[in-house]
Amino acid sequence: MRIPYSISKSGMKAQQQKLDALAHNIANVNTAGFKQKNVSFRELLVNDITEQDTLLSAEVNAAGLNRGVQSSVNGTDFSTGSLIESADNLSLTVNGEGFFGVTDNAGNLVLTKDGQFTLDEGNRLVNRRGQLVNADLTVPREAWPEGELTVSSEGNLLVKTTEGDVQVGRIPLYTVENPQALIPTGDNNFMVSPEQQATLTNSIDNPAAFGTFISGVYEESNVDLAQSFTDMIMTQRAYSLNAQVTRSTDEIQSLINQFS
């Protein structure tokens, strides 16, 4: 009876992990730039069943008995979320596969799709958490002319003056060979693993390959709320069925004990 117990136990644990991931996605449905997490399932050890073990129908092919199921958060859905118009023209969206680069509180370069940027008191381009946006400045901040800062579709930082636009720098985009290997660090940021550092590239030499900038809009979460709630209902039912198997197994075990 230990096998049915372990199967239903693993099933409940796997479904609970999916429920946790779905709850995390739903909680961030209104978080700008959030990318929902994907959950996958796989069978645990499978023991093949042959005619030497039991009588099998001639129609049965590749029969087997597994030891349960395991789930894991195995990736991030980097599809584009809805675009929301912003009153701040420094809010940006990447129309392409590129990521913005920001410097986290530990001084590390991290990648993000959250483009809600603004200028701080030091005239630095930062995100909502005050983290500095990576930009290649051709004119020091203290030497910028008076005027409104804008961003072109190529990522050029332009200051609008009465005499025309003055370019003061450029925002590069970043990408890696395998985005699924990026490590979530919270706050919509992703860190490049040491194994991926060699594949980290920016758009300075080839901007067209990374995407274009859209200013005045930001990318909303890509969580599909209706689908997430549907998945949650199905997962809760699967959890309940595994719990029912545990109860039924316990009842059968009790009957066996009465006759032993």
NORSUL-V528867 format. One line per field, one symbol per residue. phi: phi as a letter, one per 40 degrees, with the letter a starting at -180 (. if undefined). Layout:
BEGIN
phi=???
END
This chain:
BEGIN
phi=.ccdcccccccccccccccccccccccbcbcdgcbccbbbbaccdbbcbbcccacbccccbfcabcchbbbacbibcccccccbcbcccccbbcciccbcbbbcccgccbbabcbcbaccccgccbcccgccccacccbddcbccciccbbcccgccbbcbcchcbcbiaccbbabcbdcccbcbgfgbbcccdccdcbcbbcdcacccbhbcbcgbbccdccccccccccccccccccccccccccccccccccccccc
END
